[in-house]
């Protein structure tokens, strides 16, 4: 080791004297840069030995790679390499520094010698390389002597990782009966070692467990079948153990394993097989058609859709009585009864059933027929059965109004069992609630029990019950339909009331109207009507009847010169006859109106009424309209007359009864502000009497009455010295009684008079509670019948006001 380092140092001195270069550690690859290749300096450094100024010096760094082994297990730090500069003269004037990834923690450098060591074990799979920077600085001034230089320390790989299957264990499938070499799947193992260095990551595959059934390609890891005709029914699951080994599979390489579970998938290589060739089954004769009467099964060793079986009955004896279907859940063959069984007719049926796969594989046809056949014998068991009717249903006919007790038909039932028990018959009461029919319990004859009417019920549906005499529990039912036939009761008649018209300019032989008939009877063969003119009208020279033979007929003209002025309406009798038995007929009347027409035959007018009325307005409608108009006019005349008569009536219809007769007018008085009717100031303050004397003498009237200058009357002035308000009120009362200009209704005048200088202050009627017990209203009785009601009211009052008096005056004119 020492010899190698000395040799390297010598070569460094010879080829690159005076330059800083990394010294390779043992085993490091050579580099051209380490062989003395110089690079110009990028920095100008200070001159040593005290010289002043600067000079351009040659660059002493050479870039290179260092290598360090991973997983180093030594006790001392692992030597990586050495850095040196040509400026280092061995005088310990240069200090080396290290910076970058792992500097100080993973890698360290001797500041004096430039030796680099790894402080701990490294793992290439964690980090393959480290990038660092080195610099030489003056040990005294700590100034850089040269620029930084970058280099890389690579971690050299060793075989410390085994191959790994990342997705194991694996699952795969391959069809059974596959040929040798059929692809199954591919597995891949990964090795974390460096694939570019040595054989550490070179993986080789081999099979440890699973031979001779499967094989694996050593390079690709593809697994294939190695044995032909592997049968799933023999063995379905296989477990294969695969090994992946690095170092090319050489001795000392690391290995990893994985497990592959391989399943043989099913193919249709087995036909269905019956467990036995002969099946004995039994079925009661009373089994319903469509019911399951037996089960057989053919077993198939395959699974899934390859085991689906189809069953078929081989045509032959007894095969037409049964059918077979497959149960999808368990692949059983279910025998279905197609026709009713009868023990007395046949006691056993024998037939063959084939079973074959629904999905065939053409590759295995050479193995033989993929179906199996078995024989089935079906024994019919005797069962005590109910009676059987000779028909599944019965239909009978009867004429309406047939006499009660007439036989309309019969039903027949018999016991087919060996006992041959007698049968009794009855009618299900639910089907004949009104008891229209009766049945003989022994013979089974059906007769009428009521008179039948086809127009009410045309068809009766009843149910007949047959019961075995020795076993009443066993019964059978059959439906009987009774059609009530029609008796020709009603004569035919016209379908609608026809109103036809004929043009004045019509031609001879022209059909002017087509009509038909109706009949309340409904014969089974349908209606057939015939039409002909009435025998009383054989000499009719105007119209005739033409029968079209399809239940319709037409009115045909016999002349062309029809005139409305001579005759406006014609009546044509027609005889209608049906085809029933007995034959019924009737005579209908056809109305024909003569009308004016255009040259093309279009209708213009048929009568005088048609000229004034809209098309389609009949005489009845016109009469109704006129009648409504007259009624409305009468109502209007009566209403106007009543209004006029009402205006002439007096206000009071009875002069005798004048009690509380109040006539209301919508006239509103002036209230307290109505100074034109009277002077309120005179009442309230005696001092203003003089000021109102002039106003009292004016000929003014109330606002609510139109003044009459001829009847106006001046009011007598009130004396200033008068202190008795009653005199004033009496005077005003008299003036109003004789005043013809006053309104003819009750009026209320309120005089609010308040004294002056009272010690008790205000004696207003609103606030005063003083009552004058001596006040007497008997004088109201002297004023006549008009004040009778007012006198009665005031006569009953016990409280009166001291300074304020309210007087009501009633005036009637």
C-alpha positions, 0 to 999 in steps of 0.5 A: 500500500505504501509502495503504491502511494509513493509511486503515485506521488513520484508520477505526480511530481514528474508529470505535473510538477507544481500543480494541485491534483487529486491523488488516486487512491488504490484501485482508482481509475486513471484519468488524463487530467491526472497525468499532468494536464494543466489548466490556466488559472482563473484567479491572479494571486499575490506573490510570495516572499514579500514581493509586491504586485501581482503576477499571473500564475498557472492553475493547479487544480485538475478535476477527477473522480474518486471512488469509495467502496460501499458497505465498508466494515473497517474500524478506521475511516476509509481512505478516499484520495488526496488533493494537492496544489503546485503552490504547496511547497511542503512548508505547511503554508497551504490549508485545504478545505472541503465543501459540498455534499457530506463534507464534514459529516461523511467526508473529511479532509486533512487541512495540511496534507489534503487526504480525504477519508470517509467517516462511515459506511456508505450504501450505493443504493441510497446515494450513488455519488457525492459532489464536493468542492475543494479549495487551497487557502493561505494558512496565514491570511486565510485568503484563497490561493486558487479558485474552488474546484469541483469533483465527484466521489462515487460509491463503488457497488458490491453485490449486497442486494438479492433479486426481489419479486415486487408483485408476488405471490402471483395467480395465473390460469391456463386451459386444461388439455393445453399443448406443451409450451402454452404461455401461462404468465411472465414474472420479473425480479428486480436487483437494486445493485448497479447493472453497469458494474459487474454481474451484481444485477444480472438475474437468472430465473429457475423453477424450484418446485412445479416440475414436470408440469411447468417450465420457466425461461431463465432470461425472460421469466416466462412460464409455460406448460411442460406437460401435455393434456393436463386434466382439470378433473384430475388436478385443478390447482398447481403451486410453482416456486420460481427463483431469481439469482444474480451474478448470472446464477453463479455460485455465491450470487444472491437469490429471491423466490416467489410463488405462482398459483396456477389453476387449470380452467375448464374446457368442455372435454367431458360429455354428460352421463346418466347415473343409470340407464333406466328410470322408474317413475310414478305419477297420479292420474289426477296430475294437472296438465303442465305440472312436474311429474318427475326428475332425472339428471345427467352428471357432467364433470365439467363446470360452468357453461361447459356443464350445461345440459339439454334434455330431449325426449326421443319421439316414440311410444309415450313421448307425446304425453310428456315434455322435459325442461332443464333446471338452470340451477342444478341441471336436472331434467324436469318432466312436464305433463302435456296431456291428461292422464287416465289410469283406466285408459293407459296404466304406463308410458315408456320413452327415452331421454337424451342428454347432451351439452349445450356448448360443444368444443370442436377440439374434442369431437374425436373423443366420441359422442357428447351425449347420453341416453336413458330410458324412462318408464312412467307408471300411472297411479289410479286415483278416485276422480270426480265425475267427467262431463261429456263436453267441456261446456254446453250451449242451449237455446230457448225462445223468450216467453216459453212456458215454465217447465219447458226442457231446453237441454240436458248435461251428462256426466259419468264416473270413469273409475272402476266403481262407476258410481251414479252421478247427481246434478245441481245448479250452482245457486251463485250462477242463477240467483233469480232461479230462472232454470231448474235441473233434474238431479238424476237425468240432468235435464234443464228446464225453465223456471221463469218466463224469459225476456230477451230484451231484459237478458239475452244470455244466461250463464249458469254452472252445473255441478255433478257429484258422485253418489258414493263420494260427495266430496268429488264434484265436477263443474261445467258451464252452460250458456243459454241463449234466449231467442227473440220472438218477433214482437215489435214491428219495424219503424222509420229510423228517424222522422224524415223531412224531405224536400223536392225542388220545383224544377225536379226531374221525373224519376229522381231520388230525393231522399234515402231512408232506413228503418229500425226494429227493437227485435234482434234476430240472430240472422240480423234485420231484413226490411222491405219497403213498399207504398201503402195500398191506400196510396197506389194512385199517388201520381207525385211520388213512389217508394223504391226498395234498394234491397239493403234495408234502405229505400228511396223516395222517387218523383213521378212528375216534375211540375211541383209548385209551392203556390198550389201545394207546399207539403206532401205526405207519403205513407210507406209500409215497412215489413220485417223478416221475422216470425210472425211477420210484423209491419207498420206504416210510416209517414214521410213529409215532403216539402216543395222548395225553390232550388238553384239550377244545380239543385241546391236549396234556396227556400222552402216557404214564406217563413224560410225567406225571413228566417235563417236557415234551420230556424223552425216555426216552433222556435219563431213562436218561442221568440215572439212569445218571449218578446211579448212577455218582456214588453208587458213587464216593462209596461207594468214596471213603468205604470207602477213607478208613475203611480207611486209618484202620485201617492201622498207622503202619508197614506193614512191621515188618521195615524200620525204617530211617529210618522217620520219622513226622511230627507237627505238634507243636512242642516247648517248646525251651530254655524247656521246663523241665517236661520237664527242668531246664536249670539242672542242666546248665549250672551245678553250683551249682544242683544243690541248688536243683533237687533238689526240682524233679527229684523232682516228677512232671512230664511233657513238654508235648507228651505228655499225662501219665499219672499211673499211669506217671509216674516220678521222676527220680534226682537227680544228685549235687552232687559229680559233675563228669563230665557223661557220667554225667549224660547216661547216666542221662537216657538210661536214664530216657528209654528206659524212660519210657512217657510219652515220645512215639512219635517221635524227639526231640532233647535238647541239653544245654549244660553249661559248666564253672566257673572255667576258665583258658581261659575259656569252652569253649562248643561254639560258640566252641571249636575243641578236639577230643577225639581220645580220645572214643569212640562205640562204646557207641552200637552197644551200645544196639541197632538203634534207634541204629545210624544214630546210631552210624554218624554219630558214629563217622565224626566226628573232632572232638568238643567238650570241654565241650559234648555233644549227644546224640540220642535216638530213641524208638519206641513 
